[in-house]
């Protein structure tokens, strides 16, 4: 009897865990204004999609013309027409998903990840992105006829699409090009580990005084010890370049030095050897 009760409790436990894990799986609607909706889709037709938000039973209807893509919980994806109508315009006015600017290159946020704990720094991701952007601007004559998209434009469009340094690697390049309206993209990543080395240096000083009979000697000795701790950074810099969603350049480099900013040297090295860079 006791075994039966134990089995019953275990069965209820596993059913609850299974139900909880299944409840966590949601469908995802990506709208053409780049808004992302995690939900449970109930019905679909040629004109509307009906869904409910997590924890709610109320069904919301959304016009298909506002949807760019649906990622179903099963893993299947469905894309929709890239054209949409503006809420403030007449039904016959059609606007593009994003205005494509030919011969324009965008610099994505650069994930800056500690390989030991997989923690990513938002500040360093922006710093690395800004550093790469400035290198391109400084060498604009070397990448002609390409024009570099302004960072504010790039980051604003990514923010509207719900994309940042944490999930940038999960978004297909073809989608990023449509979101940003560019035909060229630089996608870099910096991973690193750290170690420390401690050293101690001792300095001795002393004064000796000899008496006239050369027998009595007095000394004043001083000893000073200084401790130093040096931090070393071991980087892997990944550098990918895309044109019209095709990868045209992919390299990985470890900096020669193990200093905090050594990753910048690798970025410069890889950029100057990329196919868009020409020596003047």
C-alpha positions as CSV (number, residue, x, y, z in Angstrom):
1,X,0.0,0.0,0.0
2,X,2.8,2.4,0.9
3,X,4.6,1.6,-2.4
4,X,1.4,2.4,-4.3
5,X,1.2,5.8,-2.6
6,X,4.9,6.5,-3.4
7,X,4.4,5.6,-7.0
8,X,1.3,7.8,-7.2
9,X,3.2,10.7,-5.7
10,X,6.1,10.2,-8.2
11,X,3.7,10.0,-11.1
12,X,2.0,13.3,-10.0
13,X,5.4,14.9,-9.7
14,X,6.6,13.9,-13.1
15,X,3.3,14.9,-14.7
16,X,3.6,18.3,-13.0
17,X,7.1,18.8,-14.2
18,X,6.2,17.7,-17.7
19,X,3.2,20.1,-17.7
20,X,5.4,22.9,-16.4
21,X,8.1,22.4,-19.1
22,X,5.5,22.3,-21.8
23,X,3.9,25.4,-20.5
24,X,7.1,27.3,-20.9
25,X,7.2,26.6,-24.6
26,X,5.6,29.6,-26.4
27,X,5.0,30.7,-29.9
28,X,6.7,33.9,-31.0
29,X,5.2,36.5,-33.3
30,X,7.7,39.0,-34.9
31,X,5.8,42.0,-36.2
32,X,6.9,44.1,-39.1
33,X,7.6,47.0,-36.7
34,X,10.0,44.6,-35.0
35,X,7.9,44.1,-31.9
36,X,8.2,40.6,-30.5
37,X,5.2,38.9,-28.9
38,X,5.7,35.6,-26.9
39,X,2.3,33.9,-26.8
40,X,0.1,30.9,-27.5
41,X,-1.5,30.9,-30.9
42,X,-5.0,29.6,-30.9
43,X,-6.3,30.2,-34.5
44,X,-4.9,31.3,-37.8
45,X,-6.6,32.4,-41.0
46,X,-5.7,34.2,-44.2
47,X,-6.4,37.6,-42.5
48,X,-5.9,37.2,-38.7
49,X,-4.0,35.4,-36.1
50,X,-5.6,34.8,-32.7
51,X,-3.4,34.4,-29.6
52,X,-3.3,34.7,-25.9
53,X,-0.5,36.0,-23.6
54,X,1.2,33.9,-21.0
55,X,-1.0,33.4,-17.9
56,X,-4.1,34.8,-19.7
57,X,-7.1,33.2,-21.5
58,X,-8.3,36.3,-23.3
59,X,-7.7,35.9,-27.1
60,X,-6.2,38.8,-29.0
61,X,-6.7,39.1,-32.8
62,X,-3.8,40.5,-34.9
63,X,-4.0,41.3,-38.6
64,X,-1.7,39.1,-40.7
65,X,-0.5,42.2,-42.6
66,X,1.3,43.3,-39.5
67,X,3.3,40.1,-39.1
68,X,6.7,39.4,-40.5
69,X,7.3,35.9,-39.1
70,X,5.9,33.4,-36.6
71,X,8.2,31.0,-34.8
72,X,6.1,28.2,-33.4
73,X,6.9,26.4,-30.2
74,X,7.3,23.2,-32.3
75,X,10.3,24.7,-34.0
76,X,8.6,25.5,-37.3
77,X,8.8,29.0,-38.7
78,X,6.4,30.8,-41.1
79,X,7.3,34.1,-42.8
80,X,4.8,36.5,-44.3
81,X,4.8,39.1,-47.0
82,X,7.5,41.8,-46.4
83,X,5.1,44.6,-47.3
84,X,2.9,46.2,-44.7
85,X,0.5,49.2,-44.4
86,X,1.2,52.0,-42.1
87,X,-1.4,52.6,-39.3
88,X,-1.6,56.3,-40.3
89,X,-1.9,55.7,-44.0
90,X,-4.7,54.6,-46.3
91,X,-5.1,50.8,-46.9
92,X,-3.6,51.2,-50.4
93,X,-0.4,52.8,-49.3
94,X,2.3,50.2,-48.9
95,X,5.6,50.8,-47.2
96,X,8.8,48.6,-47.2
97,X,9.9,46.7,-44.2
98,X,13.2,48.7,-44.2
99,X,14.7,51.0,-46.7
100,X,17.7,49.2,-48.2
101,X,20.8,51.3,-48.6
102,X,23.2,49.7,-51.1
103,X,26.9,49.7,-50.4
104,X,26.3,50.3,-46.7
105,X,28.0,48.4,-43.9
106,X,26.7,48.1,-40.3
107,X,28.7,47.2,-37.3
108,X,26.8,44.9,-34.9
109,X,27.2,45.0,-31.1
110,X,30.3,42.9,-30.2
111,X,29.6,40.3,-27.6
112,X,32.4,40.5,-25.0
113,X,32.2,37.2,-23.0
114,X,34.2,35.8,-20.1
115,X,34.7,32.2,-21.1
116,X,35.0,31.0,-17.5
117,X,31.5,32.0,-16.4
118,X,29.9,32.9,-19.8
119,X,29.1,36.4,-18.5
120,X,28.7,39.1,-21.1
121,X,29.4,42.8,-20.5
122,X,27.0,45.3,-22.1
123,X,29.4,48.2,-21.5
124,X,32.3,46.3,-23.2
125,X,30.1,45.1,-26.0
126,X,29.3,48.8,-26.8
127,X,32.9,49.8,-26.3
128,X,34.1,47.2,-28.8
129,X,31.3,48.1,-31.3
130,X,32.3,51.8,-31.0
131,X,36.0,51.0,-31.4
132,X,35.4,49.0,-34.6
133,X,33.0,51.7,-35.9
134,X,35.6,54.4,-35.4
135,X,38.3,52.3,-37.1
136,X,36.0,52.1,-40.2
137,X,35.2,55.8,-40.1
138,X,38.9,56.7,-39.8
139,X,39.7,54.5,-42.8
140,X,36.6,55.4,-44.9
141,X,38.8,56.0,-47.9
142,X,40.2,52.5,-47.6
143,X,36.7,50.9,-47.7
144,X,35.3,52.9,-50.6
145,X,32.6,52.6,-52.1
146,X,31.1,51.4,-48.8
147,X,29.5,53.8,-46.4
148,X,29.3,53.0,-42.7
149,X,25.9,53.2,-41.1
150,X,25.7,55.5,-38.1
151,X,25.8,53.6,-34.8
152,X,22.7,55.4,-33.5
153,X,20.7,54.2,-36.5
154,X,22.0,50.6,-36.1
155,X,21.4,50.3,-32.4
156,X,18.0,52.0,-32.6
157,X,16.8,49.6,-35.2
158,X,18.2,46.6,-33.3
159,X,16.5,47.8,-30.1
160,X,13.1,48.1,-31.8
161,X,13.6,44.5,-33.0
162,X,14.4,43.3,-29.5
163,X,18.0,42.5,-30.4
164,X,21.0,43.3,-28.2
165,X,24.5,41.9,-27.5
166,X,23.0,38.9,-25.6
167,X,20.9,37.5,-28.5
168,X,22.6,39.0,-31.6
169,X,24.2,35.6,-32.4
170,X,20.8,34.0,-32.5
171,X,19.5,36.2,-35.3
172,X,20.1,35.2,-39.0
173,X,22.2,37.6,-40.9
174,X,19.6,37.8,-43.7
175,X,17.1,39.1,-41.1
176,X,19.6,41.6,-39.7
177,X,20.3,43.0,-43.1
178,X,16.5,43.6,-43.6
179,X,16.1,45.1,-40.1
180,X,19.1,47.4,-40.6
181,X,18.5,48.1,-44.3
182,X,22.1,47.3,-45.3
183,X,23.8,44.9,-47.6
184,X,27.0,44.5,-45.6
185,X,27.6,43.6,-42.0
186,X,30.5,43.1,-39.6
187,X,29.8,40.6,-36.8
188,X,32.7,40.4,-34.3
189,X,32.9,38.6,-30.9
190,X,35.5,38.8,-28.1
191,X,35.9,35.9,-25.6
192,X,38.5,35.9,-22.9
193,X,39.9,34.3,-19.8
194,X,41.9,36.0,-17.0
195,X,44.8,35.0,-14.7
196,X,46.8,36.9,-12.1
197,X,50.5,36.8,-11.2
198,X,51.9,38.1,-8.0
199,X,55.5,39.2,-7.4
200,X,57.3,40.6,-4.4
201,X,60.4,42.8,-4.6
202,X,62.6,43.5,-1.6
203,X,65.0,46.5,-1.4
204,X,67.8,46.6,1.2
205,X,69.5,49.8,2.3
206,X,72.2,50.2,5.0
207,X,74.9,52.6,6.3
208,X,78.1,51.3,7.9
209,X,80.3,53.4,10.3
210,X,83.8,52.3,11.0
211,X,85.7,53.6,14.1
212,X,89.3,54.9,14.0
213,X,90.7,51.7,15.4
214,X,88.9,49.7,12.7
215,X,87.4,47.4,15.2
216,X,84.0,48.8,16.1
217,X,81.4,48.9,13.3
218,X,77.8,50.2,13.6
219,X,75.2,49.7,10.9
220,X,71.7,51.0,10.1
221,X,69.9,48.6,7.8
222,X,66.5,49.1,6.2
223,X,64.4,46.5,4.2
224,X,61.4,47.4,2.1
225,X,59.2,44.8,0.3
226,X,56.8,45.8,-2.5
227,X,54.1,43.4,-3.7
228,X,52.8,43.7,-7.3
229,X,49.8,41.9,-8.9
230,X,49.6,41.7,-12.7
231,X,46.4,40.7,-14.5
232,X,46.7,38.9,-17.8
233,X,44.0,38.6,-20.4
234,X,43.9,35.7,-22.9
235,X,41.7,36.7,-25.9
236,X,40.1,35.0,-28.9
237,X,38.8,37.6,-31.3
238,X,36.2,36.3,-33.9
239,X,35.7,38.5,-37.0
240,X,33.0,37.7,-39.6
241,X,32.0,39.8,-42.6
242,X,28.8,39.4,-44.7
243,X,27.6,40.7,-48.0
244,X,24.0,40.1,-49.1
245,X,23.8,37.4,-46.3
246,X,26.8,35.5,-47.7
247,X,29.9,35.2,-45.4
248,X,32.8,36.7,-47.4
249,X,35.4,36.7,-44.6
250,X,35.9,34.8,-41.4
251,X,39.0,34.8,-39.2
252,X,39.9,34.2,-35.6
253,X,43.0,35.8,-33.9
254,X,44.7,35.7,-30.6
255,X,46.5,39.0,-29.7
256,X,50.3,38.8,-29.3
257,X,50.2,40.6,-25.9
258,X,48.0,39.6,-22.9
259,X,47.0,43.1,-21.8
260,X,43.5,44.4,-21.1
261,X,43.1,46.2,-24.4
262,X,45.0,43.8,-26.6
263,X,41.8,42.7,-28.3
264,X,41.8,46.1,-30.1
265,X,45.0,45.2,-31.9
266,X,43.5,42.0,-33.2
267,X,40.4,43.9,-34.5
268,X,42.7,46.3,-36.4
269,X,44.7,43.5,-37.8
270,X,41.7,41.5,-39.0
271,X,40.0,44.6,-40.5
272,X,43.0,45.6,-42.5
273,X,43.1,42.1,-44.0
274,X,39.5,41.9,-44.8
275,X,38.2,42.0,-48.5
276,X,36.6,45.4,-48.1
277,X,39.9,47.1,-47.1
278,X,42.3,48.4,-49.8
279,X,45.7,50.0,-49.1
280,X,46.1,53.6,-50.2
